[in-house]
Amino acid sequence: MRDYEAATAFLGEWGRFQRLVFFLLSASIVPNGFNGMSAVFLAGTPEHRCAVPRGANLSGEWRNASIPLELRGGRAAPSRCRRYRLAALANFSALGLRPGSDVELGSLEQEPCLDGWEYSRDVYRSTIVTEWNLVCEDDWKAPLTTSLFFVGVLIGSFISGQLSDRFGRKNILFLTMAVQTGFSFLQIFSTSWEMFTVLFLIVGMGQISNYVVAFILGTEILGKSVRIIFSTLGVCIFFAIGYMLLPLFAYFIRDWRMLLLALTVPGLFCIPLWWIIPESPRWLISQGRYKEAEVIIRKAAKINGVPAPAVLFDTAEMQDSKPQQQQKAILLDLFRTRNIATITIMSLLLWFFTSVGYFGLSLSTPNWHGNAYINCFLSAVIEVPAYVIAWLLLRSLPRRYSLSGTFFLGGGVVLFIQLVPADFNVLSVGLVMLGKFGITAAFSMLYVYNVELYPTLVRNMAVGATSTASRLGSIIAPYFVYLGAYDRFLPYILMGSLTVLIGILTLFLPESYGNPLPESFEQMLKVKCFRNGQQTTGIRNSKESPKILVTPL
């Protein structure tokens, strides 16, 4: 709408109304930080071993020797999934034989955990893993739970935009908040792993939809200068605040059902926002509901203490100013030429592997050295400077080198973890944190870079396709963490190698900094080794659209 900005310019950029919308919409993102990473504690796997029933007729010495040792992390540790056959141990115990001296334990027959497991209570009092014994033969179910949450995120990202276009930003925002909060509450009463997982998938749908719609609503209500800050620091920082609060809740509430209840309650505080957050006037005008849009804008003028013009919108003029029907694009247009196809394939790989690295490091916090709660808190805290650095880099430095540098930083330090001696735990955690910093900053910049590479006709489609690749990366990320059960360093080797690889790949993409947004396929920059297809001036075009920064969820 060409006239909307001019018609509402009298409101100013940063009045009381804009500040209210900015902070309330940003605050509505906080519960997304809870739900996005809650699987770290809800599905945590404590140390465990086979249970030996009290009626096994074993002496104390044989009971202590009933679990065989296995090599894990370079050290001998009690087996998690095997025990010596109890019938044989009972016979030895009855005969008065001693383990190790009279009987060679290595030659004894072993059996699975037929009587269940004993779980350590040092870190978690209960999780869904201890509730439904998701260990040993069923250990694949825990990462699948997290993956299906991200499947819900994938589905939600598809439908949220269409629903908000059809039924309005505000209606879908609060509907998805209700879905996220309501189904999280229902998870508390789960009677099986299957029930919990299906509900978790629906929570994922609501979680991303709430985030996307809040982002759209804020960018449509706020002015140009405030819109950039909202879509970068505002949304991102409040998501990180929710992420930081998660380990604090989890530290004091070690039972997964009570923790889930505590994480659900903050969503109820969003209910009063229904009467404060307005509908998007831009969307109302696009639907021909000019009077409703005018009521909202006049109310905003009253809150800001500025007089409103007698006539805000000329209905006939607004209708005439609507853009003519544009040419329709299809997905195959992203592969129309060799240059476009190369950019598209490289962009899909960038988003996919960056998502794997980001979520892989975020979900693996319990596997780091030290306290799982402190590690998760640090993982959340490091995102705040990462977003700030990403914002500063986007303002002043070329895109390719900013992205490539953060990828090399993130991937390189993660690769170094395997070289750190076992006793240097603090150094290992520090390297993981630095890796998380680099990958988070890169992920934040990817959205802007992607928008700048494609022409207007296919820009939204390109963002949707690469965002889908990102969701697919988040779906498989839990299984990268799962590989740590076989080798502690394997997830870091894979994530670090892939991140360095895409850092190299980024250098082959064209440079968009200082260039106007392309309007046609002919204006797209060329992939040509390490150089642009066009010369850049170093001076930003004054007509360039404001950049939008979105965090990976």
C-alpha positions as a printed Julia matrix, in Angstrom:
553×3 Matrix{Float64}:
   0.0     0.0     0.0
   1.78    3.1    -1.23
  -0.16    5.62    0.88
  -0.21    3.86    4.24
   3.17    5.13    5.44
   2.32    8.69    4.47
  -1.19    8.48    5.96
   0.14    7.37    9.35
   3.32    9.49    9.44
   1.68   11.86   11.96
   1.91    9.11   14.6
   5.7     9.39   14.71
   8.16    6.5    14.92
   8.6     5.88   18.65
   5.55    7.14   20.53
   3.91    5.47   23.52
   1.76    3.33   21.2
   4.76    1.99   19.28
   6.67    1.28   22.49
   3.67   -0.6    23.88
   3.32   -2.76   20.76
   7.1    -3.32   20.58
   7.47   -4.62   24.13
   4.22   -6.57   24.37
   4.77   -8.44   21.11
   8.4    -9.09   22.08
   7.25  -10.36   25.49
   4.82  -12.75   23.81
   7.89  -14.47   22.32
   9.3   -15.42   25.76
   7.27  -18.69   26.05
   8.72  -19.74   22.69
  12.12  -19.93   24.35
  10.61  -22.3    26.94
   9.01  -24.67   24.48
  11.67  -24.51   21.79
  14.35  -26.07   24.01
  12.3   -27.73   26.78
  13.17  -31.21   25.43
  16.68  -30.71   26.86
  15.22  -31.35   30.33
  11.9   -33.06   29.6
  13.68  -35.8    27.64
  16.96  -35.82   29.54
  18.6   -39.24   29.95
  20.2   -39.76   33.39
  22.84  -42.36   34.18
  21.2   -45.79   34.48
  21.94  -49.47   35.0
  19.98  -52.71   35.14
  17.82  -53.13   38.2
  18.49  -56.18   40.4
  15.31  -57.22   42.29
  15.46  -57.51   46.08
  14.42  -61.17   45.93
  17.35  -62.23   43.76
  19.01  -64.17   46.64
  22.38  -62.48   46.13
  24.92  -61.55   48.72
  25.96  -57.91   48.91
  29.23  -58.72   47.18
  27.53  -60.48   44.26
  24.87  -57.76   44.01
  27.6   -55.13   43.63
  29.31  -57.25   40.96
  26.11  -58.05   39.02
  26.65  -55.3    36.42
  29.5   -55.85   33.92
  31.89  -53.02   33.11
  32.19  -51.52   29.63
  34.48  -48.94   28.08
  32.68  -45.6    27.76
  34.37  -42.3    27.06
  37.75  -43.91   27.51
  36.9   -45.14   31.0
  35.43  -48.31   32.46
  31.84  -47.76   33.6
  28.92  -50.03   34.6
  26.93  -51.25   31.61
  23.68  -49.43   31.01
  21.88  -52.24   29.21
  23.36  -55.58   30.33
  23.8   -57.54   33.53
  25.21  -60.96   34.4
  22.59  -63.73   34.36
  21.06  -63.58   37.81
  20.3   -67.34   38.02
  24.03  -68.11   37.72
  24.97  -65.42   40.22
  22.45  -66.82   42.73
  24.07  -70.28   42.48
  27.56  -68.85   43.05
  26.27  -66.81   45.99
  24.62  -69.9    47.55
  27.88  -71.86   47.21
  29.79  -69.09   49.01
  32.01  -68.3    46.01
  33.43  -64.78   45.66
  33.34  -62.68   42.45
  36.71  -62.01   40.87
  38.7   -64.45   42.99
  36.68  -67.68   42.85
  34.73  -66.85   39.69
  36.09  -65.05   36.6
  33.41  -62.45   35.82
  34.45  -61.97   32.19
  33.44  -65.52   31.36
  29.92  -65.26   32.77
  26.83  -65.18   30.57
  25.03  -61.82   30.29
  21.36  -60.91   29.85
  19.35  -57.72   29.13
  17.66  -55.64   31.85
  14.71  -58.0    32.42
  13.64  -56.23   35.63
  13.88  -52.63   34.44
  16.47  -50.01   35.28
  17.79  -47.99   38.18
  18.19  -44.29   37.35
  20.5   -41.77   38.94
  18.67  -38.92   40.72
  21.67  -36.59   40.75
  20.53  -34.45   37.78
  16.87  -35.31   37.15
  14.24  -36.62   39.52
  12.14  -37.79   36.6
  11.96  -37.28   32.83
   9.95  -38.93   30.07
  12.96  -41.24   29.66
  12.68  -42.56   33.23
   8.87  -42.51   33.08
   8.63  -44.84   30.07
  12.13  -46.42   30.06
  13.3   -44.88   26.79
  16.74  -46.48   27.06
  18.7   -49.37   25.52
  16.5   -50.95   22.83
  14.12  -47.96   23.05
  16.72  -45.2    23.25
  15.81  -44.06   19.72
  12.49  -42.77   21.03
  13.95  -39.84   22.97
  15.55  -38.1    19.94
  12.46  -39.0    17.89
  10.34  -37.05   20.4
  12.42  -33.93   19.75
  12.46  -34.54   16.0
   8.66  -34.79   15.9
   8.44  -31.49   17.77
  10.4   -29.95   14.89
   8.13  -31.73   12.41
   5.34  -29.75   14.09
   7.45  -26.62   13.65
   7.75  -27.44    9.94
   3.99  -27.89    9.57
   3.27  -24.75   11.59
   5.6   -22.64    9.46
   3.65  -23.75    6.38
   0.19  -22.92    7.67
   0.74  -19.9     9.96
   1.3   -17.39    7.16
  -1.69  -18.59    5.16
  -3.97  -18.56    8.21
  -2.92  -15.06    9.25
  -3.47  -13.81    5.68
  -6.95  -15.34    5.72
  -8.21  -14.67    9.25
  -6.06  -11.8    10.5
  -2.8   -11.42   12.38
  -4.25  -10.87   15.85
  -6.74  -13.75   15.71
  -4.12  -16.29   14.64
  -1.54  -14.9    17.08
  -3.76  -15.61   20.07
  -5.1   -18.85   18.62
  -1.55  -20.2    18.25
  -0.69  -18.97   21.76
  -3.67  -20.97   23.01
  -2.55  -24.04   21.05
   0.98  -23.79   22.45
  -0.18  -23.26   26.05
  -3.18  -25.6    25.98
  -1.45  -28.61   24.47
   1.59  -28.11   26.72
  -0.81  -28.36   29.64
  -2.36  -31.53   28.2
   1.09  -33.1    27.98
   1.22  -33.12   31.78
  -1.47  -35.82   31.78
   0.24  -38.03   29.18
  -0.16  -41.72   29.97
   2.26  -43.0    27.33
   5.22  -41.91   25.26
   3.05  -41.99   22.13
   0.5   -39.59   23.67
   3.24  -37.21   24.88
   4.91  -37.17   21.45
   1.72  -36.46   19.48
   0.9   -33.57   21.8
   4.49  -32.31   21.53
   4.14  -32.22   17.74
   1.05  -30.0    18.09
   2.91  -27.77   20.56
   5.6   -27.34   17.9
   2.97  -26.21   15.4
   1.71  -23.55   17.8
   5.18  -22.49   18.88
   6.49  -21.48   15.45
   3.13  -20.08   14.33
   3.01  -17.79   17.35
   6.53  -16.58   16.62
   5.95  -15.96   12.91
   2.62  -14.15   13.36
   3.97  -11.95   16.18
   6.88  -11.05   13.92
   4.57  -10.18   11.0
   2.2    -8.17   13.2
   5.03   -6.14   14.67
   6.67   -5.36   11.33
   3.32   -4.22    9.9
   2.38   -1.93   12.82
   5.76   -0.36   13.59
   7.45    2.3    11.49
  10.47    1.71    9.26
  13.24    2.63   11.73
  11.65    0.8    14.69
  10.73   -2.18   12.52
  14.38   -3.06   11.94
  15.18   -3.02   15.66
  12.05   -5.05   16.46
  12.83   -7.73   13.91
  16.43   -8.0    15.08
  17.13   -7.23   18.7
  13.53   -7.13   19.96
  12.27  -10.55   18.88
  15.65  -12.27   19.2
  16.54  -10.99   22.66
  13.17  -11.89   24.16
  13.41  -15.38   22.71
  16.83  -15.67   24.37
  15.31  -14.46   27.66
  12.8   -17.31   27.54
  15.62  -19.7    26.71
  17.61  -18.41   29.71
  14.67  -18.88   32.07
  14.25  -22.54   31.04
  17.27  -23.92   32.97
  16.33  -21.78   35.99
  12.89  -23.4    36.13
  14.4   -26.83   35.47
  17.01  -26.45   38.21
  14.42  -25.92   40.93
  11.8   -28.28   39.45
  13.38  -31.68   38.7
  10.13  -33.55   37.94
   9.13  -33.36   34.28
   5.38  -33.02   34.86
   5.76  -30.19   37.37
   8.36  -28.53   35.14
   5.95  -28.66   32.21
   3.25  -27.1    34.39
   5.62  -24.29   35.4
   6.52  -23.65   31.75
   2.84  -23.56   30.79
   1.72  -20.99   33.37
   3.53  -17.96   31.78
   1.42  -18.46   28.67
  -1.66  -17.52   30.71
  -0.23  -14.05   31.29
  -0.62  -13.4    27.55
  -4.44  -13.52   27.82
  -4.83   -9.84   28.88
  -2.81   -8.83   25.82
  -5.91   -9.55   23.68
  -7.38   -6.25   24.85
  -4.14   -4.3    24.32
  -2.45   -5.58   21.14
  -4.31   -4.28   18.06
  -4.95   -5.93   14.73
  -2.65   -4.91   11.88
  -4.15   -1.82   10.15
  -2.3    -2.82    7.0
  -4.04   -6.2     6.94
  -7.43   -4.59    7.61
  -6.94   -2.18    4.72
  -5.9    -5.06    2.45
  -9.25   -6.66    3.31
 -11.16   -3.45    2.59
 -11.99   -2.89    6.3
 -10.97    0.77    6.32
 -13.17    1.88    9.23
 -11.66   -0.71   11.6
  -8.15    0.34   10.55
  -9.04    3.99   11.12
 -10.33    3.26   14.64
  -7.01    1.61   15.54
  -4.93    4.45   14.12
  -7.01    7.13   15.86
  -6.64    5.24   19.14
  -2.88    5.12   18.55
  -2.86    8.88   17.96
  -4.7     9.39   21.26
  -2.17    7.19   23.12
   0.71    9.11   21.53
  -0.94   12.42   22.34
  -0.92   13.69   18.75
  -3.89   15.04   16.76
  -5.2    12.87   13.93
  -6.29   14.31   10.57
 -10.0    14.62    9.94
  -9.72   12.19    7.02
  -7.17    9.38    7.3
  -7.93    7.26    4.24
  -9.67    8.08    1.02
 -11.29    4.72    0.21
 -11.3     5.26   -3.54
  -7.7     6.46   -3.54
  -6.54    3.5    -1.43
  -8.25    1.05   -3.75
  -6.7     2.7    -6.79
  -3.26    2.54   -5.2
  -3.33   -1.24   -4.82
  -0.66   -2.81   -7.0
  -1.79   -4.55  -10.11
  -1.77   -8.32  -10.18
   1.8    -9.47  -10.48
   3.08  -12.31  -12.55
   2.77  -15.62  -10.73
   5.91  -17.57   -9.93
   6.35  -21.28   -9.35
   8.94  -23.24   -7.4
  10.79  -24.24  -10.58
  11.63  -20.57  -11.14
  14.23  -20.96   -8.37
  16.08  -23.25  -10.8
  15.34  -21.31  -14.01
  18.99  -20.78  -15.02
  22.31  -22.27  -13.99
  23.13  -19.17  -11.93
  19.78  -19.15  -10.08
  19.88  -22.91   -9.53
  23.42  -22.68   -8.12
  22.41  -19.93   -5.69
  19.3   -21.88   -4.65
  21.13  -25.17   -4.04
  23.89  -23.44   -2.09
  21.33  -21.52   -0.03
  19.42  -24.71    0.8
  22.65  -26.34    1.98
  23.57  -23.29    4.06
  20.23  -23.25    5.87
  20.12  -27.01    6.35
  23.59  -27.45    7.88
  23.42  -24.23    9.89
  20.21  -25.48   11.48
  21.87  -28.82   12.25
  24.74  -27.01   13.99
  22.55  -24.58   15.92
  20.06  -27.1    17.25
  22.68  -29.81   17.64
  24.73  -27.62   20.0
  21.62  -26.32   21.79
  20.19  -29.78   22.45
  23.51  -31.32   23.48
  24.02  -29.13   26.56
  23.49  -32.07   29.01
  26.4   -33.87   27.29
  28.87  -31.07   27.98
  31.25  -31.26   30.91
  29.92  -29.85   34.17
  26.43  -28.97   35.34
  23.69  -29.45   32.71
  21.65  -26.51   34.05
  24.55  -24.06   34.0
  25.54  -25.25   30.52
  22.03  -24.65   29.18
  21.91  -21.2    30.78
  25.26  -20.28   29.22
  24.07  -21.6    25.86
  21.14  -19.17   26.08
  23.17  -16.21   27.35
  25.69  -16.46   24.51
  22.89  -15.83   22.0
  22.44  -12.23   23.18
  25.91  -10.98   22.11
  25.63  -13.15   18.98
  22.49  -11.29   17.88
  24.07   -7.91   18.66
  27.24   -8.77   16.71
  25.15  -10.04   13.79
  23.21   -6.78   13.72
  26.44   -4.73   13.75
  28.02   -6.86   11.0
  24.95   -6.46    8.81
  25.14   -2.68    9.16
  28.74   -2.24    8.11
  30.45   -5.27    6.52
  30.05   -7.39    3.35
  27.68  -10.31    3.74
  29.88  -13.13    2.38
  32.84  -12.41    4.62
  30.69  -11.78    7.69
  28.89  -15.09    7.21
  31.97  -17.05    6.25
  33.92  -15.65    9.2
  31.24  -16.62   11.73
  30.92  -20.08   10.14
  34.69  -20.63   10.37
  34.67  -19.43   13.96
  31.74  -21.66   14.95
  32.88  -24.77   13.1
  36.59  -24.41   13.78
  36.35  -24.16   17.57
  33.89  -27.07   17.71
  36.41  -29.2    15.82
  39.1   -28.3    18.37
  37.06  -29.81   21.23
  38.39  -33.32   20.51
  41.95  -32.06   21.06
  41.26  -30.73   24.55
  42.57  -33.01   27.35
  39.86  -34.68   29.43
  40.82  -32.7    32.54
  40.31  -29.3    30.87
  36.53  -29.28   31.26
  36.18  -25.5    31.44
  38.09  -25.09   28.17
  35.84  -27.66   26.44
  32.69  -25.84   27.53
  34.23  -22.52   26.5
  34.91  -23.84   23.0
  31.36  -25.14   22.65
  30.06  -21.75   23.77
  32.25  -19.95   21.24
  31.03  -22.36   18.55
  27.41  -21.67   19.53
  28.15  -17.94   19.34
  29.49  -18.18   15.78
  26.71  -20.42   14.46
  23.97  -18.31   16.11
  25.36  -15.1    14.61
  25.58  -16.74   11.18
  22.05  -18.1    11.43
  20.77  -14.61   12.27
  22.43  -13.1     9.21
  21.32  -15.8     6.77
  17.75  -14.5     6.56
  18.87  -11.02    5.49
  21.37  -12.38    2.97
  18.78  -14.7     1.47
  16.31  -11.83    1.0
  18.95   -9.77   -0.8
  19.92  -12.48   -3.3
  16.54  -13.09   -4.95
  14.3   -10.84   -7.07
  10.91   -9.63   -5.84
   8.93  -12.15   -7.88
  10.37  -15.19   -6.08
  11.76  -13.65   -2.87
   9.05  -14.98   -0.55
   9.17  -18.35   -2.26
  12.94  -18.53   -1.86
  12.7   -17.64    1.82
  10.02  -20.31    2.27
  12.11  -22.96    0.52
  15.26  -22.22    2.52
  13.25  -22.0     5.74
  11.91  -25.48    4.97
  15.49  -26.72    4.56
  16.22  -25.21    7.96
  13.31  -27.1     9.54
  14.53  -30.34    8.0
  17.93  -29.66    9.55
  16.35  -29.19   12.97
  14.47  -32.48   12.57
  17.66  -34.52   12.15
  19.72  -32.48   14.67
  18.61  -34.64   17.66
  20.14  -37.67   15.97
  23.5   -35.89   15.71
  23.3   -35.5    19.49
  22.25  -39.17   19.75
  25.55  -40.2    18.13
  27.29  -38.98   21.29
  26.14  -42.19   23.01
  28.59  -44.08   20.79
  31.43  -41.56   20.72
  31.46  -38.35   22.75
  33.34  -36.38   20.1
  31.54  -37.67   17.01
  28.68  -35.08   17.06
  31.2   -32.23   17.38
  33.39  -33.6    14.58
  30.39  -33.84   12.24
  28.84  -30.48   13.18
  32.2   -28.68   13.1
  33.2   -30.18    9.72
  29.86  -29.34    8.11
  29.93  -25.79    9.48
  33.45  -25.17    8.13
  32.34  -26.66    4.79
  29.44  -24.23    4.44
  31.77  -21.41    5.51
  33.85  -22.22    2.41
  30.68  -22.58    0.32
  29.55  -19.09    1.33
  32.6   -17.54   -0.33
  31.35  -18.71   -3.74
  28.05  -16.84   -3.42
  27.69  -13.29   -4.83
  28.1   -10.26   -2.57
  24.86   -8.3    -1.99
  26.13   -5.6     0.38
  25.79   -2.13   -1.15
  23.57   -3.35   -4.0
  19.85   -2.57   -4.39
  17.44   -5.46   -4.0
  17.0    -7.16   -7.39
  13.61   -6.69   -9.0
  14.06   -9.17  -11.85
  16.04  -12.3   -12.64
  18.3   -10.26  -14.91
  19.36   -8.09  -11.96
  20.44  -11.06   -9.83
  24.13  -11.11   -8.98
  26.24  -13.83  -10.57
  28.06  -16.7    -8.9
  31.64  -16.36  -10.07
  34.12  -18.02   -7.75
  35.14  -15.44   -5.16
  33.97  -12.36   -7.06
  30.68  -10.65   -7.72
  29.13  -10.59  -11.11
  28.68   -6.85  -10.59
  30.81   -4.15   -9.0
  29.62   -2.85   -5.64
  29.93    0.77   -4.68
  30.28    0.35   -0.95
  27.51    2.9    -0.54
  24.1     1.52    0.34
  21.35    2.37   -2.12
  18.88    4.77   -0.54
  15.96    2.87   -2.01
  17.02   -0.44   -0.51
  14.3    -2.05    1.55
  14.85   -2.41    5.31
  16.49   -5.66    6.22
  14.71   -8.17    8.37
  16.48  -10.45   10.82
  14.85  -13.59   12.14
  16.17  -16.16   14.6
  16.08  -19.9    13.83
  13.24  -21.7    15.74
